[in-house]
Amino acid sequence: MAVLQFPRTLPTRRTTSVLSPIPIRLLTAPGVKDEAAAAAEPIWGIPSRNSLLERLRTLGELAPGAQLSFLAVEVGGLYVVNVQTPESALGTLIHAVATEVRRLTRATDMMGRLSPSGFGVILQGVGVTAAGGVAARLSSHLNALAAGWPGAEVRVAAATGTGVNALVLPAAAQDSTGDCC
């Protein structure tokens, strides 16, 4: 589990004596043209990647100075699970993880699908200490849940900053769910 904390403001540059934010990498799902179709996953009613990232962008714009955190939950070992268990077990594992994430987060937190094997959670008004606590609790509960599937592992990482950092939080959290060093 990793928790990354960003500075309160983005670096700025001078352009005709007006300070403007430096462009940052945006996370958008490639090839999605119909926003209405991308609003929710057809299975389980979980918001799609586009909906989740749009909400994050909106929160960042509405409150650029407010604390904001993002959790990335990645289910690993799916190949091993797929080989060692029946085909339906893989979908059951992903659904169980999604249900547990919903149960363990606040009603005001927004969870959505980031990838076929991962979820993201927006924690509004949550700083580095609280985000670390939520990530640790999720990691503990989700890995206890995944213990029922041989080879499955759940990695949880948090990135935290302020609303002005909203668009970099998902990439930072997802990058830190991978293997380190």
N, C-alpha and C positions, 0 to 999 in steps of 0.2 A: 504494500500500500504506500502510495506517495501523495504528498500534499505540496503543491507548488503555489507560492504566493507571488503575485504580481505587484508592481508599484502602483500607487494610487492614480497616476496619470501616465498617459502615453508620452514618449519623447515628442518634441515638437520641432518644427523648422520654420524659418522665416521666409515668407513669400510676400513681397511688397509690404513689409512691416506688419503683417497680420500673422499671428500664430495659428497654424492649422495642424491637425493630427497627421502623422505619417500613415499612409495606407498600410493595412495589415492583411494577412492572409484570411480570406473568407472561406467558410465551410458551407458548401452547397452540394446537394446531391446532383451528380452529373446526369444529364439527359431528362430531367423531370420538367415537363412542359405544362402539365395541367395541375395547377395548385390545388384545386378542389379535390381531385383524385388523390393527391398526396397528403391530404389533411389528416387522415388516420389510417393506420394499418388495417387491412381487411380482417385480420385475425386478432382477436382479443380486444379490439378497440383502443389500441395503444397509438398515441400520436406518432406520426412519421418523423423522419429526420428533418425534413423541411419545416414542419410545424414547430418542432422543438427549437430549431435554430432561429426561426422567425420570432418566436416568443423571446428568446434570449436577446436578439438584436433589439426588439422593442423595449425590453426592460432596461437595456443599456442606454438607449436613447432617452427614456423617460426619467431615469435617475442615474446620471453619469457618476455621481459621487457616492452612491449607496453601495454597501457591501454586497457582493454577488459571488457565488461559488457554483462550480459545476462538477458533478461526479460522473466519471466514466466507469461503467460496469461491463467487463469483458469476460465472457464464458470461454475458457480455454479447454483444450483436450477433446474437442468435438469429433475429431477424426477417430480417436481411440474409442470414444463412446459409441460412435456410429458402427465401428467394426465389431465391438464386443457385445452390443445390445441390439434388440430388434429395432427396426427403422422408426417406429413410432416413439421410441424412448427419447430420441433426440429432440423432437418437438415438445415432448412432455417436460424435459429438463429446461428448455428455454422458457416455456410457459410458467414452470414452477419458479424460476428465477425472477421473471417479471412480476408474478403475483407477490413474491416475498419482498421485492423492492418497493412495490406499492404499499404493502402493509407496514414496512419499516420507515417510510418517509411521511412527512407531514402532508396534510390535505392541501396546503398552499404550494407545495413543491410540484413541479411538473416533470413527469417522466416521459420519455419517448424513445423510439428505436433509433439507434445510431448506425447499426450494421446488422447483418443477419445473426451475428452472435453477440451483440452488445447493445447496451442501453445507456442513456444519459439522463441525468437528473439535475434540474436547475434548482439551486437553493438560494432563494431570495432573502437578503438581509442576514446572511450567514458569513462570518469571518473565518479566519484560518483555524482557530482552535476548535470551533464548533464543526467546521467541515471535516477536520481530521477525526473528530469523534464519530460523526455520522459515517464516514468512510470505514473506520475501524469496526463499528457495529455491523454495518452491511457486510463487510468482508468476513467477519466471524460467522454471522448467520448464514450467508450464502455458501460459504465453504462447508459448513455443517450440512446444509441441504445437498450440495453437490457430492458429498461423500457417498451417497447412495448410488452414484453412477461411476463405475471404474474409469479412472483416467481424467475425470472432469475436475476443473479448477476454476475458481472465479477470482478475477483480479479487479480491485476497486482502487481508483485514483481520484484525487480531488485537485482542482485548480481554483484558486481564489484570488480575488482582486476587487475592483469596483466596477460599476456599470460601464465605465469608459474602456475597460478591458474585456468586455463581454464577448467580442468576436474571436479572441485568442484563447479563451478558457477551454472550449471543447478540444481543440487541437492539442493543447498542453496536457490536458488530462488523458486524452487517448494516447499520446506519445509516451506517457509515463506508465501506462498499463503494461507495456511490453517488457521483455527481459532486459535487464540492465547489465552493463559491463561485460 
